[in-house]
Amino acid sequence: MRPHPRSLTAIFAALAVGVALPSVAFAYPGVSLARHAHVQISQARTTALAARPGRIVAEELERESGGSGLRYSFDIRSGRVVYEVGVDANTGAVLENSREGAHPD
């Protein structure tokens, strides 16, 4: 018995989504800049959480003044407060560790 063409379409669609999702799950704003960074985001996460223990609620890689000009920026929730921790993407140094303001960037 041959499967119905619509069944095959559904199977292939499910497989395509299953293959695509893992790559999306690891994407973050600024991932295209990662090729310029000497520090991997996993290392920067570890550094940021050592500087400000909590739970990372947002992360990005951005060009910003200070340090080497390329930094990972993490929003870390500690209790009820959110802090922004910036880690230089080339040296791994903590550039910022401050309470997020009322109007985060």
N, CA, C and O of each residue as an XYZ file, in Angstrom:
420
protein
N       0.836     -1.170      0.000
C       0.000      0.000      0.000
C       0.888      1.244      0.000
O       1.798      1.350      0.822
N       0.642      2.162     -0.890
C       1.441      3.370     -1.018
C       0.847      4.481     -0.159
O      -0.374      4.609     -0.079
N       1.693      5.287      0.485
C       1.179      6.399      1.299
C       0.556      7.462      0.414
O       0.969      7.668     -0.728
N      -0.413      8.109      0.944
C      -1.099      9.198      0.246
C      -0.121     10.362      0.085
O       0.653     10.640      1.001
N      -0.141     11.054     -1.070
C       0.791     12.163     -1.296
C       0.736     13.236     -0.204
O       1.764     13.821      0.136
N      -0.451     13.499      0.345
C      -0.543     14.493      1.419
C       0.177     14.016      2.665
O       0.751     14.822      3.396
N       0.154     12.722      2.916
C       0.868     12.168      4.067
C       2.368     12.367      3.895
O       3.072     12.714      4.843
N       2.849     12.144      2.674
C       4.271     12.351      2.409
C       4.651     13.813      2.594
O       5.712     14.119      3.139
N       3.794     14.706      2.145
C       4.051     16.133      2.306
C       4.145     16.489      3.782
O       5.038     17.236      4.181
N       3.250     15.972      4.583
C       3.259     16.242      6.025
C       4.522     15.685      6.666
O       5.114     16.330      7.532
N       4.934     14.514      6.257
C       6.147     13.904      6.812
C       7.369     14.748      6.467
O       8.198     15.024      7.334
N       7.485     15.158      5.206
C       8.633     15.966      4.801
C       8.625     17.333      5.482
O       9.683     17.852      5.835
N       7.453     17.914      5.668
C       7.359     19.199      6.360
C       7.815     19.055      7.810
O       8.546     19.904      8.321
N       7.388     17.989      8.468
C       7.790     17.755      9.856
C       9.298     17.553      9.961
O       9.933     18.057     10.887
N       9.870     16.817      9.014
C      11.313     16.604      9.013
C      12.060     17.917      8.784
O      13.077     18.174      9.427
N      11.565     18.733      7.885
C      12.211     20.018      7.597
C      12.194     20.906      8.827
O      13.196     21.552      9.134
N      11.084     20.952      9.532
C      10.994     21.761     10.748
C      11.925     21.202     11.806
O      12.610     21.964     12.489
N      11.962     19.906     11.952
C      12.842     19.278     12.936
C      14.302     19.546     12.674
O      15.087     19.676     13.613
N      14.678     19.629     11.422
C      16.060     19.913     11.067
C      16.358     21.396     11.233
O      17.462     21.758     11.641
N      15.403     22.254     10.928
C      15.621     23.696     10.987
C      15.644     24.227     12.410
O      16.399     25.157     12.697
N      14.852     23.677     13.299
C      14.745     24.227     14.644
C      16.050     24.236     15.426
O      16.338     25.240     16.076
N      16.853     23.188     15.404
C      18.077     23.255     16.190
C      18.977     24.416     15.817
O      19.592     25.008     16.704
N      19.083     24.765     14.557
C      19.937     25.883     14.179
C      19.337     27.198     14.642
O      20.080     28.115     14.991
N      18.025     27.321     14.656
C      17.373     28.539     15.127
C      17.544     28.674     16.632
O      17.710     29.785     17.137
N      17.506     27.565     17.353
C      17.588     27.600     18.803
C      18.914     28.202     19.278
O      18.970     28.737     20.385
N      19.970     28.134     18.483
C      21.268     28.641     18.887
C      21.546     30.038     18.347
O      22.603     30.601     18.632
N      20.642     30.603     17.589
C      20.838     31.934     17.030
C      20.558     32.993     18.092
O      19.757     32.780     19.001
N      21.220     34.122     17.965
C      21.008     35.250     18.855
C      21.269     36.511     18.042
O      21.972     36.458     17.033
N      20.719     37.638     18.463
C      20.969     38.865     17.713
C      22.476     39.138     17.607
O      23.191     39.109     18.609
N      22.935     39.395     16.420
C      24.337     39.680     16.184
C      25.193     38.464     15.892
O      26.416     38.581     15.813
N      24.581     37.297     15.731
C      25.351     36.071     15.481
C      26.245     36.212     14.243
O      27.281     35.554     14.153
N      25.857     37.050     13.307
C      26.675     37.237     12.100
C      28.020     37.892     12.420
O      28.955     37.797     11.625
N      28.127     38.555     13.576
C      29.394     39.176     13.982
C      30.332     38.189     14.675
O      31.497     38.508     14.916
N      29.844     37.010     14.994
C      30.618     36.039     15.774
C      31.939     35.670     15.110
O      32.894     35.317     15.800
N      32.009     35.745     13.805
C      33.254     35.383     13.115
C      34.381     36.370     13.439
O      35.554     36.066     13.221
N      34.025     37.552     13.962
C      35.029     38.552     14.334
C      35.452     38.428     15.804
O      36.409     39.076     16.227
N      34.759     37.617     16.569
C      35.017     37.488     18.008
C      36.064     36.410     18.290
O      36.076     35.363     17.644
N      36.930     36.674     19.248
C      37.899     35.673     19.692
C      37.341     34.829     20.834
O      37.835     33.735     21.107
N      36.307     35.347     21.498
C      35.672     34.658     22.611
C      34.337     34.094     22.127
O      33.547     34.814     21.516
N      34.085     32.842     22.389
C      32.809     32.208     22.024
C      31.725     32.664     22.991
O      32.011     33.014     24.136
N      30.472     32.660     22.520
C      29.375     33.110     23.371
C      29.249     32.245     24.633
O      28.869     32.754     25.687
N      29.556     30.968     24.542
C      29.461     30.105     25.728
C      30.462     30.555     26.796
O      30.144     30.532     27.985
N      31.667     30.963     26.385
C      32.661     31.476     27.327
C      32.198     32.799     27.923
O      32.361     33.043     29.118
N      31.615     33.657     27.074
C      31.136     34.955     27.543
C      29.979     34.782     28.530
O      29.879     35.535     29.498
N      29.108     33.800     28.296
C      28.019     33.517     29.248
C      28.581     33.160     30.616
O      28.126     33.669     31.640
N      29.573     32.278     30.619
C      30.194     31.852     31.873
C      30.788     33.050     32.613
O      30.619     33.177     33.826
N      31.475     33.917     31.893
C      32.073     35.114     32.476
C      30.995     36.037     33.037
O      31.121     36.547     34.151
N      29.933     36.247     32.255
C      28.854     37.142     32.687
C      28.167     36.618     33.942
O      27.871     37.384     34.858
N      27.916     35.322     33.982
C      27.245     34.740     35.155
C      28.161     34.703     36.378
O      27.672     34.716     37.508
N      29.460     34.658     36.177
C      30.390     34.746     37.306
C      30.375     36.166     37.881
O      30.491     36.357     39.092
N      30.230     37.158     36.993
C      30.191     38.554     37.428
C      28.848     38.920     38.054
O      28.787     39.749     38.963
N      27.782     38.305     37.570
C      26.433     38.610     38.063
C      25.622     37.320     38.062
O      24.979     37.014     37.058
N      25.630     36.567     39.132
C      24.843     35.329     39.190
C      23.356     35.611     38.979
O      22.832     36.619     39.454
N      22.696     34.727     38.276
C      21.273     34.855     37.987
C      20.917     34.015     36.777
O      21.539     32.988     36.505
N      19.904     34.472     36.058
C      19.434     33.753     34.861
C      19.483     34.694     33.673
O      18.924     35.790     33.723
N      20.146     34.278     32.606
C      20.215     35.091     31.388
C      18.843     35.095     30.732
O      18.285     34.038     30.437
N      18.299     36.293     30.504
C      16.986     36.417     29.872
C      17.084     36.983     28.460
O      16.119     36.911     27.700
N      18.235     37.544     28.100
C      18.456     38.039     26.737
C      19.957     38.132     26.507
O      20.732     38.347     27.438
N      20.353     37.965     25.245
C      21.768     38.059     24.902
C      21.913     38.516     23.470
O      21.060     38.247     22.625
N      23.006     39.212     23.208
C      23.302     39.641     21.839
C      24.779     39.944     21.711
O      25.483     40.151     22.699
N      25.226     39.965     20.484
C      26.584     40.379     20.148
C      26.436     41.657     19.344
O      25.695     41.700     18.362
N      27.150     42.709     19.767
C      26.958     44.004     19.123
C      28.255     44.785     19.043
O      29.195     44.555     19.803
N      28.276     45.709     18.109
C      29.376     46.660     18.026
C      28.984     47.830     18.918
O      27.924     48.434     18.750
N      29.853     48.133     19.864
C      29.572     49.223     20.804
C      30.904     49.777     21.281
O      31.883     49.041     21.402
N      30.939     51.071     21.552
C      32.188     51.685     21.992
C      32.625     51.108     23.337
O      31.812     50.618     24.120
N      33.901     51.179     23.571
C      34.484     50.625     24.793
C      35.088     49.264     24.508
O      34.560     48.488     23.712
N      36.192     48.988     25.164
C      36.863     47.714     24.920
C      37.315     47.620     23.479
O      37.801     48.595     22.905
N      37.156     46.452     22.901
C      37.575     46.236     21.510
C      36.535     46.729     20.506
O      36.778     46.721     19.300
N      35.375     47.159     21.007
C      34.309     47.624     20.127
C      33.321     46.544     19.748
O      32.325     46.821     19.081
N      33.581     45.319     20.162
C      32.671     44.198     19.898
C      32.398     43.525     21.235
O      33.317     43.048     21.900
N      31.126     43.492     21.625
C      30.809     42.939     22.942
C      29.562     42.086     22.935
O      28.632     42.292     22.155
N      29.578     41.123     23.833
C      28.383     40.349     24.144
C      27.662     41.121     25.234
O      28.276     41.576     26.199
N      26.377     41.261     25.074
C      25.571     41.945     26.072
C      24.536     40.956     26.594
O      23.784     40.362     25.822
N      24.508     40.788     27.912
C      23.586     39.846     28.546
C      22.680     40.588     29.513
O      23.151     41.404     30.305
N      21.401     40.314     29.455
C      20.465     40.768     30.482
C      20.308     39.593     31.432
O      19.875     38.511     31.034
N      20.661     39.815     32.684
C      20.638     38.748     33.685
C      19.666     39.124     34.793
O      19.805     40.163     35.438
N      18.690     38.265     34.999
C      17.720     38.484     36.074
C      18.273     37.869     37.349
O      18.594     36.682     37.409
N      18.372     38.718     38.367
C      18.820     38.286     39.683
C      17.742     38.730     40.663
O      17.635     39.913     40.989
N      16.951     37.782     41.126
C      15.781     38.143     41.936
C      14.771     38.849     41.046
O      14.362     38.317     40.014
N      14.374     40.041     41.447
C      13.406     40.824     40.652
C      14.076     41.885     39.791
O      13.404     42.642     39.089
N      15.382     41.935     39.846
C      16.127     42.983     39.154
C      16.839     42.402     37.937
O      17.341     41.279     37.977
N      16.876     43.182     36.851
C      17.604     42.784     35.644
C      18.852     43.655     35.538
O      18.791     44.878     35.662
N      19.977     42.998     35.307
C      21.255     43.678     35.149
C      21.755     43.468     33.729
O      21.476     42.446     33.103
N      22.493     44.443     33.234
C      23.149     44.282     31.938
C      24.626     44.037     32.200
O      25.297     44.814     32.878
N      25.108     42.943     31.648
C      26.523     42.602     31.785
C      27.107     42.532     30.381
O      26.644     41.761     29.540
N      28.128     43.346     30.141
C      28.799     43.366     28.855
C      30.147     42.678     28.959
O      30.918     42.940     29.882
N      30.426     41.798     28.012
C      31.699     41.068     27.983
C      32.363     41.333     26.640
O      31.761     41.116     25.589
N      33.604     41.804     26.679
C      34.350     42.072     25.453
C      34.502     40.772     24.660
O      34.955     39.760     25.195
N      34.123     40.809     23.400
C      34.126     39.601     22.569
C      35.517     39.207     22.091
O      35.693     38.135     21.512
N      36.500     40.060     22.326
C      37.863     39.724     21.923
C      38.786     39.418     23.091
O      39.711     38.617     22.955
N      38.544     40.047     24.242
C      39.419     39.822     25.393
C      38.755     39.006     26.498
O      39.448     38.402     27.317
N      37.425     38.981     26.533
C      36.702     38.280     27.592
C      36.549     39.098     28.861
O      36.031     38.597     29.859
N      36.989     40.349     28.840
C      36.890     41.215     30.020
C      35.451     41.689     30.221
O      34.719     41.917     29.259
N      35.063     41.832     31.479
C      33.748     42.387     31.793
C      33.833     43.903     31.625
O      34.641     44.563     32.279
N      33.001     44.445     30.751
C      33.009     45.877     30.455
C      31.904     46.626     31.180
O      31.996     47.835     31.395
N      30.871     45.907     31.550
C      29.711     46.538     32.191
C      29.045     45.516     33.082
O      28.990     44.328     32.766
N      28.535     46.006     34.215
C      27.795     45.148     35.134
C      26.919     46.087     35.948
O      27.254     46.447     37.077
N      25.793     46.479     35.364
C      24.951     47.492     36.004
C      23.476     47.135     35.905
O      23.046     46.372     35.041
N      22.733     47.713     36.816
C      21.281     47.511     36.827
C      20.693     48.103     35.555
O      21.027     49.220     35.159
N      19.807     47.332     34.919
C      19.156     47.788     33.688
C      18.233     48.947     34.042
O      17.484     48.879     35.016
N      18.292     50.000     33.253
C      17.462     51.174     33.497
C      16.027     50.974     33.070
O      15.655     49.904     32.588
N      15.228     51.998     33.246
C      13.809     51.950     32.885
C      13.627     51.804     31.385
O      12.616     51.261     30.940
N      14.579     52.272     30.601
C      14.492     52.212     29.136
C      15.705     51.461     28.595
O      16.656     52.082     28.118
N      15.680     50.128     28.666
C      16.838     49.361     28.202
C      17.061     49.538     26.703
O      16.119     49.748     25.939
N      18.335     49.448     26.296
C      18.621     49.583     24.863
C      18.641     48.268     24.161
O      18.867     48.216     22.952
